[in-house]
Amino acid sequence: MEQWILTTSLHTWVIDTPWAWPLFETLHFFGLSLMLGALFVVDLRLVGLFRGLSIQRTLQLLPWASFGFGINLFTGLMFLMGDPERYFSHTGFRIKMLLIVLAGINVLWFVLRIGGPLQTWPGHSNTPLEAKLIGVLSLVLWFGVLIMGRLIPYVSTG
């Protein structure tokens, strides 16, 4: 896979365009800020904090989290296209990808189990145990993704 990526015109464009990598880094930061900022509020509300905020109102932040994730998916793919040898061989990157998959499963759990019923919960009440577990898992997984991502440029691949 790495060798194929190295032969693509997209790889050449990412590497040969001086402003591409800094632009993707900037967009990745903004996407991360949108996603984690929104999820932080939603997850902490799911955990049972910020009960002054209606649970339904906090859910209005989820489209922003999705938008931020989309930005990061695109820019992350550009990083991978630009330097596949670094990413595919890096343990931190592999752990990051595993954590993203687990976070996706957690999102699925949220959608299938509490996403619908949540709309009818009393807005300022405490949340059930299942919601708390989903919120805690989300916080742990996404901050793990953040930490692993930050390690990639600074920790060797060995």
C-alpha positions in Angstrom: 0.0 0.0 0.0 2.8 2.4 0.9 4.5 1.9 -2.4 1.3 2.4 -4.3 0.7 5.7 -2.5 4.2 6.9 -3.3 3.4 6.5 -7.0 0.2 8.6 -7.0 -0.1 12.1 -8.3 -1.8 13.1 -5.0 1.3 12.1 -3.0 3.4 14.2 -5.4 1.1 17.1 -5.1 1.1 17.0 -1.3 4.9 16.8 -1.1 5.6 19.3 -3.9 3.1 22.0 -2.9 4.8 24.1 -0.3 1.6 25.4 1.3 -0.3 22.0 1.4 1.1 20.5 4.5 0.8 23.7 6.6 -2.7 24.2 5.4 -3.7 20.7 6.3 -2.1 21.0 9.7 -4.1 24.2 10.3 -7.3 22.6 9.1 -6.6 19.5 11.2 -6.3 21.7 14.3 -9.6 23.5 13.5 -11.4 20.2 12.9 -10.0 18.8 16.1 -11.1 21.9 18.0 -14.6 21.7 16.6 -14.9 18.0 17.2 -13.4 17.8 20.7 -15.0 21.0 21.9 -18.5 19.9 20.9 -17.9 16.3 22.2 -16.5 17.6 25.5 -19.7 19.4 26.3 -22.0 16.6 25.1 -20.0 13.9 26.9 -19.7 15.8 30.2 -23.5 16.3 30.0 -24.0 12.6 29.4 -21.7 11.8 32.4 -24.1 13.9 34.5 -22.4 17.2 34.7 -23.7 20.6 33.5 -27.3 19.6 34.5 -28.2 23.3 34.0 -27.9 22.6 30.3 -30.7 20.7 28.7 -29.5 17.4 27.3 -31.4 18.1 24.1 -29.7 21.4 23.7 -26.2 19.9 24.1 -27.1 17.4 21.3 -27.3 20.4 18.9 -23.5 20.4 19.1 -23.2 17.0 17.4 -23.4 18.3 13.9 -20.4 20.5 14.7 -18.5 17.5 16.0 -19.4 15.6 12.8 -18.2 18.5 10.7 -14.9 18.6 12.7 -14.5 14.9 12.2 -15.0 15.2 8.5 -12.3 17.9 8.3 -9.9 15.7 10.2 -10.8 12.6 8.1 -9.9 14.6 4.9 -6.7 16.2 6.3 -5.6 12.9 7.9 -5.9 11.2 4.6 -3.8 14.0 3.0 -1.1 13.4 5.7 -1.2 9.7 5.0 -0.9 10.4 1.2 2.0 12.7 1.8 4.1 10.5 4.1 2.8 6.9 4.1 6.1 5.4 5.3 6.0 7.4 8.5 2.3 6.7 9.3 2.0 3.0 8.4 5.1 2.0 10.4 4.3 4.2 13.4 2.9 2.4 16.5 1.2 5.6 17.7 -0.6 5.9 14.4 -1.8 2.3 14.6 -3.1 2.8 18.2 -4.7 6.1 17.0 -6.6 4.2 14.3 -7.7 1.5 16.7 -9.0 4.1 19.1 -10.9 5.9 16.3 -12.6 2.5 15.4 -13.5 2.0 19.0 -14.8 5.5 19.3 -16.9 4.8 16.2 -18.3 1.7 17.9 -19.1 3.9 20.9 -20.9 6.4 18.6 -22.9 3.5 17.2 -23.8 2.4 20.7 -25.0 5.9 21.5 -27.1 6.1 18.3 -28.7 2.7 18.7 -29.3 2.7 22.4 -29.8 6.2 23.7 -29.9 8.6 20.8 -33.7 8.2 20.2 -34.9 7.9 23.8 -32.6 10.8 24.8 -35.0 13.1 23.0 -37.7 12.4 25.6 -35.6 12.5 28.8 -36.3 15.3 31.1 -33.9 18.0 29.9 -32.1 18.8 33.1 -32.3 15.5 34.9 -29.5 13.1 35.7 -28.6 10.7 33.0 -28.8 6.9 33.2 -25.8 4.7 33.8 -25.6 3.6 30.1 -25.4 7.3 29.0 -22.7 7.9 31.6 -20.7 4.9 30.3 -21.0 6.1 26.7 -19.8 9.6 27.8 -16.8 8.4 29.7 -15.8 6.0 27.0 -16.1 8.8 24.4 -13.9 11.1 26.5 -11.2 8.5 27.1 -11.2 7.3 23.5 -11.1 10.7 21.8 -8.5 12.1 24.2 -6.5 8.9 23.5 -6.8 9.7 19.8 -5.5 13.2 20.5 -2.5 12.0 22.5 -1.5 9.4 20.0 -1.8 11.9 17.1 0.4 14.4 18.9 3.0 11.7 19.5 3.4 10.9 15.8 5.7 13.8 14.8 7.8 13.5 18.0 8.3 9.9 18.7 10.3 7.6 16.5 8.6 4.7 14.6 10.8 2.0 16.3 
